[in-house]
Amino acid sequence: MGLYLTQYHPELENVYEIGKEIICYRDIDELVEKIHYYLVHLQEAEEIMQAGLLRARRDHTWECRFRHAFAAMGIPILNPG
């Protein structure tokens, strides 16, 4: 597991809490700055990583995405068993 550090895209704000669940950068200078910062602030990086992992497991699995897609199309989801 690791800290998710990615280039900023406005759409990310719809699925993650930036700065609390993932870290974003806008240019190479900011990327380098954030890498240095989180290498020194490992506890903060760990907290963000854990929050991002929980969010991904809660909201961004394939099962969750298919459930949302099927619901939007009005397709009922059968529970196995």
N, C-alpha and C positions, 0 to 999 in steps of 0.2 A: 504494500500500500504506500501511497505517497500523497503529498500535497498537490492539488490540481492547480497549476499555474498556466494560464492560457491567454491568448490575445483577446482583448476586449471586443465583444460584439453586443450591441444593445439587447438582442434577443435573450442573452444569458440572464438578464435581470428578471425574465419571466419564469425561469426555472431554478435559479439559485440565488442565494443572498450573497452578493459579491462582497468580499472582505470578511465574511463570516463562514462561508461554506466553500468558496473557491477564491482564488486570487487572479486578478487580470492585470495585464499591462497593455499600454498603448503604443509603445515604441521600444526599440532595442535598449536605449538608455534606462528606461523605466524597468525593463526586464532584468537587466544587470543589477540595478539598485534593489529590486525586490528579492532576487536570489541572494544577494549579500545579506540583506536584512533578515530573511528567514533562516539563513544558515547560522546567524547569531542568536536569533529568537526562536529556538527550537520548540519550546513549550507552546508558544503562540501558533507555530506552524502545525504542531500536533493537534491542537484544539480545532483549528480550521479543517485539518484533514479528517478528523473524526466527525465533525459536523457535516462535511461534504459526503462522507461515506454513508452516514445515516440518511441523509437526504436522497442520495442516489438509490439506496436500497428501498427507501419508502416510496419514491415517486418516479424513478427512472429505469425500472426493470423492463424487459420486453413484455412480461405479463401485464404490467401496469399500462404500458403504452397500447397494447392490443385491446385491453379492456376499454380504454378511452376511445380508441378508434371504432371498435364495435358499437359502443354506446352511441357515438356520434352518428353512426349509420343505422341505428335502430335495430341492431342484431342482438338478440338475447344471448347471454352467456350461460352455458350450462355448467353446473358444478359437478365434477366427476364423483362417483361413489354414491 
